[in-house]
């Protein structure tokens, strides 16, 4: 369990303000998600240079072209995920592991996938042994341990490759940020034998993930 017992008071106050002004007012209504985000120190999952800005309502740069989702996007994704304790969850594009940590706090069995070596090192330090960390291609997922009850893509993508969708059990859930005509949205769907159909829920700023560009002419 990740807690913040010795952090600066400034971070504690900023986290409380994030919960009050960013989450509770904007559709993050799963009490377990709110409680976990109120407890877990977001700054621990960021590079040192970004920790002073951990609770701002925007994406934060992580280096190498990557960014961490704004707190609201994280809260909306996890709320829409409707996580049940004991479920097997695959988190794609986990960066420093913040969303994975929240899912684990709720009681999920979390496998996270990250391909950036610096972010993998950050996640290992922040998470310890609370999740299973797979270093490798985001688009390839974690094919050694399917099927998963839920796949959470922690950022915005233009498409979900079949090889990744196939790691979710039939009837399992997929929650992601999607890019639609230049706008990023939170979307969710169910895995069926024919693939995953995602329905947009709400517009939200999401960090773009590499490796998920759609072919010309493709639409969700």
C-alpha positions in Angstrom: 0.0 0.0 0.0 1.4 3.4 -1.0 0.9 6.1 1.6 2.4 9.5 2.1 3.3 9.8 5.8 6.5 11.9 5.6 5.9 14.1 2.6 6.0 18.0 2.8 2.8 19.6 4.0 2.6 21.5 0.8 2.1 18.3 -1.2 -0.6 17.2 1.2 -2.5 20.4 0.9 -2.1 20.4 -2.9 -3.5 16.8 -3.0 -6.5 17.7 -0.9 -7.1 20.7 -3.2 -6.8 18.4 -6.3 -9.5 16.1 -4.9 -11.8 19.0 -3.9 -11.5 21.1 -7.0 -10.5 18.8 -9.9 -12.1 15.4 -9.0 -15.2 15.8 -7.0 -16.5 18.6 -9.3 -15.9 16.8 -12.6 -17.5 13.4 -12.5 -15.0 11.3 -10.5 -17.6 9.8 -8.3 -16.2 6.4 -7.4 -15.5 6.8 -3.7 -12.7 4.2 -3.8 -10.9 6.1 -6.6 -11.3 9.4 -4.8 -9.9 7.9 -1.5 -6.9 6.3 -3.3 -6.1 9.6 -5.1 -6.4 11.4 -1.8 -3.9 9.1 -0.2 -1.3 8.2 -2.8 1.5 10.7 -3.4 1.4 11.6 -7.1 4.7 13.3 -6.9 6.4 9.9 -6.2 5.6 8.8 -9.7 7.1 11.8 -11.4 10.7 12.8 -12.2 12.3 15.1 -9.6 11.9 18.1 -11.9 8.1 17.7 -12.1 7.3 17.0 -8.5 6.6 20.6 -7.5 3.8 20.6 -10.1 2.4 17.2 -9.3 -1.2 18.4 -8.6 -1.7 20.9 -11.4 -4.6 20.2 -13.7 -2.6 19.5 -16.8 -0.4 16.8 -18.3 3.2 16.8 -17.0 6.2 16.1 -19.3 8.1 13.0 -18.3 10.9 13.2 -20.9 11.5 11.4 -24.2 8.2 12.8 -25.6 6.1 11.2 -22.9 3.7 12.9 -20.4 1.6 11.9 -17.4 -2.1 12.3 -17.7 -3.7 15.2 -15.8 -5.2 14.1 -12.5 -8.7 14.5 -13.8 -8.1 12.1 -16.8 -6.7 9.5 -14.4 -9.7 9.9 -12.1 -12.2 9.6 -15.0 -10.4 6.6 -16.5 -10.4 4.7 -13.2 -14.0 5.7 -12.4 -15.2 4.4 -15.8 -13.2 1.2 -15.3 -15.4 0.2 -12.4 -12.7 -2.0 -10.8 -13.7 -4.9 -8.7 -11.3 -6.3 -6.0 -9.4 -9.3 -7.3 -9.8 -8.5 -11.0 -6.8 -8.9 -13.3 -6.0 -5.6 -14.8 -3.6 -4.7 -17.6 -2.4 -1.1 -17.6 -0.8 0.1 -20.9 1.4 3.1 -21.0 1.8 3.1 -17.3 4.7 5.6 -17.2 5.8 6.0 -13.6 3.0 3.8 -12.4 0.5 6.3 -10.8 -2.7 4.8 -12.3 -1.4 1.3 -11.6 -0.8 2.2 -8.0 -4.4 3.5 -7.6 -5.8 0.3 -9.2 -3.7 -1.8 -6.9 -4.9 0.2 -3.9 -8.5 -0.5 -4.8 -7.6 -4.2 -4.8 -6.9 -5.2 -8.4 -4.2 -7.6 -9.5 -2.3 -5.2 -11.7 0.1 -5.9 -14.6 1.6 -2.7 -16.1 3.4 -2.3 -19.4 5.9 0.5 -20.0 8.5 0.8 -22.8 10.6 3.8 -21.7 13.5 2.7 -19.6 13.6 5.8 -17.5 9.9 5.5 -16.6 10.4 1.8 -15.9 13.1 2.7 -13.4 10.9 5.3 -11.8 8.0 2.9 -11.5 10.1 0.2 -9.9 11.2 2.6 -7.2 7.7 4.0 -6.6 5.8 0.8 -6.7 8.0 -1.8 -5.2 6.3 -5.2 -5.5 2.7 -4.0 -5.5 2.2 -4.6 -9.2 3.8 -6.8 -11.9 5.9 -4.6 -14.2 6.5 -5.6 -17.8 9.1 -3.6 -19.7 8.4 -3.8 -23.5 6.3 -2.4 -26.4 3.1 -0.8 -25.3 1.3 -2.1 -28.4 2.4 -5.6 -27.6 1.0 -5.6 -24.1 1.8 -8.5 -21.7 0.9 -11.6 -23.8 2.5 -14.0 -21.2 -0.3 -13.7 -18.7 -3.7 -13.2 -20.3 -6.7 -13.1 -20.2 -7.3 -9.9 -18.3 -10.7 -8.7 -16.9 -9.9 -5.1 -17.7 -7.4 -3.2 -19.9 -6.8 0.4 -19.0 -4.8 2.4 -21.5 -3.3 5.3 -19.5 -3.3 7.9 -22.2 -4.8 8.7 -25.6 -4.5 6.4 -28.7 -5.8 6.4 -32.2 -6.4 2.6 -32.3 -6.1 -0.5 -30.3 -4.2 -3.3 -32.1 -6.0 -6.7 -32.3 -3.0 -8.4 -30.6 -3.5 -6.1 -27.6 -7.3 -6.4 -27.5 -7.0 -10.2 -27.6 -5.4 -10.1 -24.2 -8.7 -9.1 -22.6 -11.2 -11.9 -21.9 -14.4 -12.1 -23.9 -16.8 -9.8 -22.1 -13.9 -8.0 -20.4 -13.7 -4.2 -20.3 -11.5 -1.7 -22.0 -11.1 1.9 -20.9 -8.8 4.3 -22.7 -8.2 7.8 -23.9 -8.9 8.1 -27.6 -7.9 10.7 -30.2 -10.9 11.7 -32.4 -10.3 14.4 -35.0 -7.7 16.1 -32.9 -9.7 15.9 -29.6 -8.9 13.6 -26.8 -11.8 11.8 -25.0 -12.3 9.2 -22.3 -13.9 6.1 -23.9 -14.9 2.6 -22.8 -16.1 -0.6 -24.4 -16.4 -4.4 -24.0 -14.2 -7.1 -25.7 -16.2 -9.4 -27.8 -15.3 -12.1 -30.3 -15.2 -9.4 -33.0 -12.9 -7.0 -31.1 -13.4 -3.9 -29.0 -15.9 -1.2 -29.8 -15.3 2.0 -27.8 -17.9 4.6 -27.0 -16.8 8.1 -26.1 -17.8 9.2 -22.6 -16.5 12.7 -22.1 -13.9 15.1 -23.6 -10.8 15.2 -21.5 -7.2 16.2 -21.9 -5.1 13.0 -22.2 -1.4 12.4 -22.7 -0.7 10.9 -26.2 0.9 7.5 -26.3 3.3 6.5 -29.0 2.9 3.5 -31.3 -0.9 3.6 -31.8 -1.3 5.7 -34.9 -4.2 4.7 -37.2 -3.9 3.9 -40.9 -5.2 6.5 -43.3 -8.9 6.3 -43.5 -9.4 4.3 -40.2 -12.1 5.3 -37.8 -13.2 4.0 -34.4 
